[in-house]
Amino acid sequence: MDRVLAFILGVPLGFLIMIYRYKLKQLTGDVAWAEQYLGSGGTYNLFILIGLAVTILSIMYAFGSLQDLAAGTIGVFFR
């Protein structure tokens, strides 16, 4: 059930972050390191990357791929 809930909430949240990036930038202001490293408009690009990450990670969690990835990479350190 938690996987379905993560899919239902995560995917639209990721899209909403990407759609309303202009309003989010007005709310938060400039992110200095994003402007420096991502170039002009870096804060907008940062919100696109965050929205994309939220969307992809929620889809991966819903289908169980995130758990398999975590077990295969960092799970080695917890055995």
C-alpha positions, 0 to 999 in steps of 0.5 A: 500500500505504501508503494501505491501511495508513494506513486500517487503522491510522488509523481504529481509532486515532481511534476508540480515542482517542475511546472511551478518552478517560477513561483518556487524561485520567487518564494525561495530566491536565488540559490547561489551555488546553483547559479554558479555551477548550473549557469544563468537560470541555475535556480530554475534548472535546479528545480527541474532536476529536483522535480525529475528526481522526485518523479523518478525515485517515486516510480522506482520505489513503487516498482521496487527498483529503488529497494533493489538498487539500495540493496545492491549498492549500499546494502553491502556495508550493512551485512 
